[in-house]
């Protein structure tokens, strides 16, 4: 690691994390990751992104100036705790789709040894194939500038929201609450219309309004395939609503609906009809218990 080109470490590169890390690597930044306990798919993504494997997390943290955590929301605090226990002394970026409260809790934990902690949120598709995404940041400005330099002139922009930890997370869950919940509601509306034989009439009505998710019926199957990671994000958004004194029941119901699609994880061949079928109540087995959800 040099003063002019600090080393970045990414924990743990899923489809988004690998794509974001590849953008940093394209600038000449050395990007590390730790393959211990990771799947073959993750290892393949990391290799394709040009990431350098480091066998032990402790060694990775010693070499990295900046650590970017991009993992499923449920694992965010476990990842942060590992980093804190190894007394990481650089800049830690909490980039997961979690509530502002959890982001502040992680900042307190990792900040005991880290030079700085940034709150981050990724909004957009993985930056591949000409797509762009934004990594919003809040926290210490100098730390934000350091991370921004790593992604300069890439498909990842790094807007700075302010110095308060939790601002970036609040933006993410606010956006998630609408964007993901509205697609679930669109799927339910279309399924209801289809049941009554008026689906084409519904599409005709919806098409008169610009930007309606009701017209994008192909997105029903896509939503089902992503539900395994969207449900925890909606839970975080619901937690944030509750903390703000706002009703959280609608988002709790959306998360419960998403969990009906859990078995469709990353399905690429799922049809609209198949996705809607997974939302239906399952028949009881002879012992009076529901059968498992249909597989994708």
KEMAR-289221 format. One line per 2 residues: number of its first residue (from 1); for each residue x, y, z of C-alpha. Coordinates in Angstrom, 1 decimal, padded with zeros to 4 digits, always signed. Example, Ala and Ser with C-alpha at 12.3 -4.5 7.8 and 13.67 -1.06 7.14 Angstrom:
BEGIN
1> +012.3/-004.5/+007.8 ~ +013.7/-001.1/+007.1 .
This chain:
BEGIN
1> +000.0/+000.0/+000.0 ~ +001.3/+003.5/-000.9 .
3> +000.1/+006.9/+000.1 ~ -001.0/+007.7/-003.4 .
5> -002.8/+004.4/-004.1 ~ -004.4/+002.9/-001.1 .
7> -005.6/-000.7/-001.1 ~ -009.3/-001.5/-001.0 .
9> -010.8/-004.7/+000.4 ~ -014.4/-005.9/-000.3 .
11> -016.4/-008.1/+002.1 ~ -018.0/-010.1/+000.5 .
13> -018.4/-009.8/-003.3 ~ -021.8/-011.0/-004.4 .
15> -023.1/-009.8/-007.8 ~ -023.2/-006.2/-006.7 .
17> -020.1/-006.2/-004.7 ~ -018.0/-007.9/-007.4 .
19> -019.2/-005.4/-010.0 ~ -018.5/-002.4/-007.8 .
21> -015.1/-003.8/-006.9 ~ -014.3/-004.3/-010.5 .
23> -014.8/-000.6/-011.2 ~ -012.3/+000.3/-008.5 .
25> -009.9/-002.3/-009.9 ~ -010.2/-000.8/-013.4 .
27> -008.6/+002.4/-012.1 ~ -005.5/+000.6/-011.0 .
29> -006.5/+000.3/-007.3 ~ -005.5/-003.0/-005.8 .
31> -008.7/-004.7/-004.6 ~ -008.5/-007.6/-002.1 .
33> -011.0/-010.1/-000.9 ~ -011.0/-013.1/+001.5 .
35> -012.3/-016.4/-000.1 ~ -012.4/-018.4/+003.2 .
37> -015.8/-020.0/+003.5 ~ -017.2/-018.4/+000.3 .
39> -019.0/-020.3/-002.4 ~ -017.7/-021.4/-005.9 .
41> -019.9/-018.8/-007.5 ~ -018.4/-016.0/-005.3 .
43> -014.9/-017.2/-006.1 ~ -015.7/-017.1/-009.8 .
45> -017.2/-013.6/-009.6 ~ -014.2/-012.3/-007.7 .
47> -011.8/-013.8/-010.2 ~ -013.7/-012.3/-013.1 .
49> -013.7/-008.9/-011.3 ~ -009.9/-009.0/-011.0 .
51> -009.8/-009.2/-007.2 ~ -006.8/-010.5/-005.4 .
53> -007.5/-013.3/-002.9 ~ -006.1/-013.2/+000.6 .
55> -006.4/-016.4/+002.6 ~ -007.0/-014.8/+006.1 .
57> -009.2/-011.9/+007.1 ~ -006.6/-010.6/+009.5 .
59> -004.0/-010.4/+006.8 ~ -006.5/-008.7/+004.5 .
61> -007.3/-006.1/+007.1 ~ -003.6/-005.4/+007.7 .
63> -003.0/-004.7/+004.0 ~ -006.2/-002.6/+003.3 .
65> -006.6/+001.1/+003.8 ~ -010.3/+000.9/+003.1 .
67> -012.8/-001.9/+003.7 ~ -016.1/-001.9/+001.9 .
69> -018.8/-004.2/+003.4 ~ -021.3/-005.3/+000.8 .
71> -023.2/-008.4/+002.0 ~ -026.8/-009.5/+002.7 .
73> -028.4/-007.2/+005.3 ~ -028.8/-009.9/+008.0 .
75> -025.0/-010.5/+007.9 ~ -023.9/-006.8/+008.2 .
77> -023.3/-006.7/+011.9 ~ -021.6/-010.1/+011.9 .
79> -019.2/-008.9/+009.3 ~ -018.6/-005.6/+011.1 .
81> -018.0/-007.5/+014.4 ~ -015.3/-009.7/+012.7 .
83> -013.6/-006.5/+011.5 ~ -013.8/-004.9/+014.9 .
85> -012.5/-007.9/+016.7 ~ -009.4/-007.8/+014.5 .
87> -009.0/-004.1/+015.3 ~ -009.0/-002.7/+011.8 .
89> -007.4/+000.7/+011.7 ~ -008.3/+002.1/+008.3 .
91> -011.6/+003.4/+006.8 ~ -014.6/+001.1/+007.1 .
93> -017.5/+001.6/+004.7 ~ -020.8/+000.1/+005.8 .
95> -022.5/-000.2/+002.4 ~ -025.3/-002.6/+003.1 .
97> -029.1/-002.1/+002.9 ~ -029.8/-001.6/+006.6 .
99> -031.6/+000.8/+008.8 ~ -029.9/+004.0/+010.0 .
101> -030.0/+002.7/+013.6 ~ -028.0/-000.4/+012.6 .
103> -025.6/+001.7/+010.6 ~ -024.9/+003.8/+013.7 .
105> -024.5/+000.7/+015.8 ~ -022.0/-000.7/+013.4 .
107> -020.1/+002.7/+013.3 ~ -019.9/+002.7/+017.1 .
109> -018.6/-000.9/+017.0 ~ -016.0/-000.6/+014.3 .
111> -015.1/+003.0/+015.2 ~ -013.4/+001.8/+018.4 .
113> -010.3/+001.0/+016.3 ~ -010.9/+002.3/+012.8 .
115> -009.6/+005.7/+011.6 ~ -013.1/+006.5/+010.2 .
117> -016.4/+004.9/+009.5 ~ -018.6/+005.8/+006.5 .
119> -022.3/+005.0/+006.0 ~ -022.9/+004.0/+002.4 .
121> -025.8/+002.8/+000.3 ~ -025.7/+001.4/-003.3 .
123> -028.6/+002.4/-005.5 ~ -028.9/+001.1/-009.0 .
125> -028.1/-002.1/-010.9 ~ -024.7/-003.7/-010.8 .
127> -022.4/-001.5/-012.9 ~ -021.8/-003.9/-015.8 .
129> -022.7/-003.8/-019.5 ~ -022.9/+000.0/-019.6 .
131> -025.0/+000.4/-016.5 ~ -024.1/+002.9/-013.8 .
133> -024.7/+002.9/-010.1 ~ -024.4/+005.3/-007.2 .
135> -022.7/+004.6/-003.9 ~ -024.1/+007.3/-001.6 .
137> -021.9/+008.2/+001.4 ~ -022.3/+010.0/+004.7 .
139> -019.8/+010.5/+007.5 ~ -016.3/+012.1/+007.7 .
141> -015.7/+014.1/+004.5 ~ -012.0/+013.2/+004.2 .
143> -012.9/+009.5/+004.3 ~ -015.6/+010.0/+001.7 .
145> -013.1/+011.8/-000.6 ~ -010.6/+008.9/-000.2 .
147> -013.3/+006.4/-001.4 ~ -014.5/+008.7/-004.1 .
149> -010.9/+008.8/-005.5 ~ -010.9/+005.0/-005.9 .
151> -014.0/+005.2/-008.1 ~ -013.2/+008.3/-010.1 .
153> -014.1/+008.1/-013.8 ~ -015.8/+004.7/-013.4 .
155> -019.5/+003.5/-013.6 ~ -019.8/+004.0/-009.8 .
157> -020.4/+007.6/-008.7 ~ -020.1/+008.5/-005.0 .
159> -022.4/+011.4/-004.0 ~ -021.8/+012.8/-000.6 .
161> -024.9/+013.4/+001.5 ~ -023.5/+014.9/+004.7 .
163> -021.5/+014.1/+007.8 ~ -024.2/+012.3/+009.8 .
165> -023.9/+008.5/+010.0 ~ -027.3/+007.0/+009.0 .
167> -028.1/+009.5/+006.2 ~ -027.0/+007.1/+003.4 .
169> -028.8/+004.2/+005.0 ~ -032.0/+006.4/+005.4 .
171> -031.9/+007.2/+001.7 ~ -031.5/+003.5/+000.7 .
173> -034.4/+002.3/+002.9 ~ -036.6/+005.2/+001.8 .
175> -036.0/+004.3/-001.8 ~ -036.3/+000.6/-001.1 .
177> -039.7/+001.0/+000.6 ~ -041.3/+002.4/-002.6 .
179> -039.3/+000.7/-005.4 ~ -039.5/-002.8/-004.1 .
181> -042.9/-002.7/-002.4 ~ -044.5/-001.2/-005.5 .
183> -043.4/-004.1/-007.6 ~ -044.8/-006.6/-005.1 .
185> -048.1/-004.7/-005.2 ~ -048.0/-004.7/-009.0 .
187> -047.6/-008.5/-009.0 ~ -050.6/-008.9/-006.7 .
189> -052.7/-006.5/-008.8 ~ -051.9/-008.3/-012.0 .
191> -052.5/-011.7/-010.4 ~ -055.9/-010.6/-009.2 .
193> -056.9/-009.2/-012.6 ~ -055.7/-012.4/-014.3 .
195> -057.8/-014.5/-012.0 ~ -060.9/-012.6/-013.1 .
197> -059.9/-012.6/-016.8 ~ -059.4/-008.8/-016.9 .
199> -055.6/-008.8/-017.1 ~ -055.4/-007.3/-020.6 .
201> -057.9/-004.6/-019.6 ~ -055.7/-003.8/-016.5 .
203> -052.6/-003.5/-018.7 ~ -054.5/-001.2/-021.1 .
205> -055.6/+001.1/-018.2 ~ -052.1/+001.1/-016.7 .
207> -050.4/+001.8/-020.0 ~ -052.2/+005.2/-020.1 .
209> -050.1/+006.2/-017.1 ~ -046.4/+006.7/-017.7 .
211> -044.0/+004.6/-015.7 ~ -046.6/+002.2/-014.2 .
213> -045.1/-001.1/-012.9 ~ -048.4/-002.7/-013.7 .
215> -047.4/-002.7/-017.4 ~ -044.0/-004.4/-016.7 .
217> -045.5/-007.9/-016.1 ~ -042.1/-009.5/-016.9 .
219> -040.9/-007.9/-013.7 ~ -043.1/-010.2/-011.7 .
221> -040.8/-013.2/-012.3 ~ -037.7/-011.0/-011.8 .
223> -039.1/-009.8/-008.5 ~ -039.7/-013.4/-007.4 .
225> -036.1/-014.4/-008.2 ~ -034.8/-011.5/-006.2 .
227> -037.2/-011.9/-003.2 ~ -034.7/-013.8/-001.1 .
229> -032.6/-010.6/-000.8 ~ -035.4/-008.0/-001.1 .
231> -037.3/-009.3/+001.9 ~ -034.6/-008.4/+004.4 .
233> -034.2/-005.0/+002.8 ~ -038.0/-004.4/+003.2 .
235> -037.7/-005.5/+006.9 ~ -035.0/-002.8/+007.4 .
237> -037.2/-000.2/+005.7 ~ -040.1/-001.3/+008.0 .
239> -037.8/-001.0/+011.1 ~ -036.9/+002.5/+009.9 .
241> -040.5/+003.5/+009.5 ~ -041.2/+002.3/+013.1 .
243> -038.3/+004.2/+014.5 ~ -039.6/+007.4/+012.8 .
245> -043.0/+006.8/+014.4 ~ -044.7/+005.9/+011.1 .
247> -046.8/+002.8/+010.5 ~ -044.8/-000.3/+009.3 .
249> -047.7/-002.8/+008.7 ~ -047.7/-002.4/+004.9 .
251> -044.0/-003.1/+004.5 ~ -044.2/-006.0/+007.0 .
253> -046.9/-007.5/+004.7 ~ -044.8/-006.9/+001.6 .
255> -041.8/-008.7/+003.3 ~ -044.1/-011.6/+004.2 .
257> -045.3/-011.8/+000.5 ~ -041.7/-011.7/-000.7 .
259> -040.8/-014.7/+001.5 ~ -043.4/-016.8/-000.3 .
261> -041.0/-016.5/-003.3 ~ -037.9/-017.6/-001.3 .
263> -037.6/-020.9/-003.3 ~ -037.3/-018.8/-006.5 .
265> -033.8/-017.6/-005.5 ~ -031.9/-016.5/-008.6 .
267> -034.3/-018.4/-010.9 ~ -033.7/-017.5/-014.5 .
269> -036.4/-019.6/-016.2 ~ -039.4/-018.7/-013.9 .
271> -042.5/-017.6/-015.8 ~ -045.0/-015.0/-014.7 .
273> -047.6/-017.8/-014.1 ~ -045.1/-019.8/-012.1 .
275> -044.3/-016.8/-009.9 ~ -048.0/-016.1/-009.3 .
277> -048.6/-019.7/-008.4 ~ -046.0/-019.5/-005.7 .
279> -048.1/-016.8/-004.0 ~ -051.1/-019.1/-003.7 .
281> -051.9/-021.1/-000.5 ~ -050.4/-024.5/-000.7 .
283> -052.5/-027.7/-000.3 ~ -052.4/-029.5/+003.0 .
285> -050.6/-032.8/+003.3 ~ -052.4/-035.7/+005.1 .
287> -050.9/-034.5/+008.4 ~ -052.6/-031.1/+008.1 .
289> -049.5/-029.2/+007.3 ~ -048.8/-027.1/+004.2 .
291> -046.6/-028.6/+001.5 ~ -043.4/-026.9/+000.5 .
293> -043.4/-024.1/-001.9 ~ -043.0/-025.0/-005.6 .
295> -039.4/-025.0/-006.6 ~ -038.2/-022.6/-009.3 .
